[in-house]
Each structure stands twice: as structure tokens, then as C-alpha cells.
Amino acid sequence: CETTALISVLTLLHLACHGEPLQDACASEASMGQAVQIQAAVRETLRLYPPVVTLVRSVCHPEGVALGDLRLPRGTRVAVCLAAAARLSGSASWQPGSAEDSCSAPFGVGPRACPAGTIAVRLSTDIVAFFLSMYVLSPSAPSSTDG
């Protein structure tokens, strides 16, 4: 539930900061029962803020593996920062649609990937669609009590 809530809130925040035209397109899409643009916005949020931040795997191949000039023997543990990998392979700024062009794997990969990842994306897409059908979002100005 926390992942779905966080994805939804961050997606709504980015939609609010990127103006009404994108919100209007997403809201009209939601009213027609479609969610292609909204799902692209959710996936882009996941690309920049993945719930699985780091993948740690061990080299299992008997002869090890080579990464460029680097040779990793069997048993070597490798940590991959998914957020950095997604930013390096795509834009560092929020741009819906760019998640499909990057190496984004927000819920991990392979047999250890989060089985609820698809559910979280679907629920977040529905939540964002609901809010966009009811409200026009805009960022608020900082109050005098903000630090």
C-alpha cells in the first residue's frame, strides 16, 4: 500500500508541476476509460523513484563474467543502483513516455522481481485517473511557516 500511495502522490505532484495541458489530456483519456498517458506518467515516476533502489546479485557462471575490461569471478556480489541506472539511460527530469526508452526496472527483474509490481502500477494509474477526473492540480506557493 505504501508503494502505491507514494507512486500516486509523486505522479500527481509531477502532473501539477507540468501544467494543465498534460492534466487535461490525462483527464479526458480517463473519462473515455483509457489510461495510456496516465500509465506513462506513473511509469515515468517509477523510473525516477523506484521502490526497489538496489539489486544485489551474485555471479553464478562457473567462469565468471566480464564487464568491459573488468573480470568478475564466480561468487562476486554485484550491486546495481536502479535509480542511477534509469537516470543514466534516460533523462534525469520527469518526462512521461521516456520510461519505455530506458532500462527501468522499478520492481526488480527476474525470478526475484516483486510479484505485486503490476498491481501497484494498475492501482496507481486508477488513483491518478480518479483525482484528475475530480480536480485540477497546481503546485502551492510556499507558506511563511515553510523552512
Secondary structure, DSSP 4 states (H G I P E B T S, - for coil): -HHHHHHHHHHHHHHHHT-HHHHHHHHHHHHTT--HHHHHHHHHHHHHS-SS-EEEEE--STT-EEETTEEE-TT-EEEEEHHHHHHHHS-SS--TTGGGGTT--TT--GGGS-TTHHHHHHHHHHHHHHHHHH----PPPPPTT--
